[in-house]
Amino acid sequence: MGSLNTPFWGPQDEAKYIRQEQQRLKEMRAAAFSAGFEAGAAWAISHGVEELARIFEKTAYFWNGFPPDLVKSFAASMAEFAPEIEKIIIAGTRKAKKKAAAAR
């Protein structure tokens, strides 16, 4: 320790602290990116299901061999379950990450 006129710790201690903080921030950014990417991917998939349902709804009368009411019913079911699909994807991703972390 230094006197009252010097820092509490020396330059090496400060450099070590800065490296540790940089590493901590790097890990936090990586975790935030990963969580954001996973949530974005899950949203994109569920949004894709909703869009596909919308297409089925609009083209129900053009599906040869399928009654339009059946196609519309299927489209409604797809749109209804899209949020559940998103939740399942996120939960599955978290489970897979925990399993991978435990295997290390």
C-alpha positions in Angstrom: 0.0 0.0 0.0 1.1 3.5 -0.7 1.1 6.6 1.3 -1.8 9.1 1.3 -0.4 10.7 -1.9 -0.3 7.4 -3.9 -3.0 5.2 -5.2 -4.5 2.5 -3.0 -3.0 0.0 -5.3 -0.2 0.0 -7.8 -0.3 0.1 -11.6 -0.1 -3.7 -11.9 -3.2 -4.0 -9.6 -5.0 -1.5 -11.6 -4.1 -3.2 -14.9 -5.3 -6.5 -13.5 -8.6 -5.0 -12.4 -9.1 -3.4 -15.8 -8.4 -6.7 -17.6 -10.9 -8.5 -15.3 -13.6 -5.8 -15.9 -13.0 -6.0 -19.7 -13.4 -9.8 -19.5 -16.6 -9.5 -17.4 -18.0 -7.0 -19.9 -17.0 -9.2 -22.8 -18.9 -12.2 -21.2 -21.9 -10.0 -20.4 -22.0 -8.8 -24.1 -21.7 -12.3 -25.4 -24.5 -13.5 -23.1 -26.8 -10.6 -24.1 -26.1 -11.2 -27.7 -26.8 -14.9 -27.4 -30.0 -14.3 -25.5 -31.1 -11.6 -28.0 -30.2 -13.8 -31.0 -32.1 -16.8 -29.6 -35.1 -14.7 -28.7 -35.0 -13.1 -32.2 -34.7 -16.5 -33.9 -37.6 -17.9 -31.9 -39.7 -14.8 -32.8 -38.7 -15.1 -36.4 -39.8 -18.7 -36.6 -43.2 -18.0 -34.9 -43.6 -14.9 -37.1 -43.0 -17.1 -40.1 -45.6 -19.5 -38.9 -48.1 -16.6 -38.6 -47.2 -15.4 -42.1 -47.6 -18.9 -43.5 -51.0 -19.1 -41.8 -52.0 -15.7 -43.4 -51.0 -17.1 -46.8 -53.0 -20.2 -46.3 -56.0 -18.1 -45.2 -55.8 -15.9 -48.3 -55.3 -18.8 -50.7 -57.7 -21.3 -49.2 -59.8 -21.4 -52.3 -56.9 -22.3 -54.6 -55.9 -25.5 -52.8 -57.1 -28.2 -55.2 -58.3 -31.3 -53.3 -58.6 -29.5 -50.0 -61.9 -27.9 -48.8 -61.4 -24.2 -48.2 -62.8 -24.4 -44.7 -60.3 -27.1 -43.8 -57.4 -24.9 -45.1 -58.8 -21.9 -43.2 -59.2 -24.0 -40.0 -55.6 -25.2 -40.4 -54.4 -21.6 -40.9 -56.3 -20.4 -37.8 -54.7 -23.2 -35.7 -51.2 -22.2 -37.0 -51.8 -18.6 -36.0 -53.1 -19.6 -32.6 -50.1 -21.8 -31.8 -47.4 -19.5 -33.1 -46.8 -17.8 -29.7 -46.6 -21.3 -28.1 -44.1 -22.4 -30.7 -41.9 -19.4 -29.8 -42.1 -20.3 -26.1 -41.2 -24.0 -26.9 -38.2 -22.9 -29.0 -36.9 -20.6 -26.2 -37.3 -23.3 -23.5 -35.7 -25.9 -25.7 -32.7 -23.6 -26.4 -32.2 -22.9 -22.6 -32.4 -26.6 -21.9 -29.9 -27.5 -24.6 -27.5 -24.8 -23.2 -27.7 -26.1 -19.7 -27.1 -29.7 -20.9 -24.1 -28.5 -23.0 -22.7 -26.5 -20.0 -23.1 -29.6 -17.7 -21.3 -31.8 -20.2 -18.2 -29.5 -20.1 
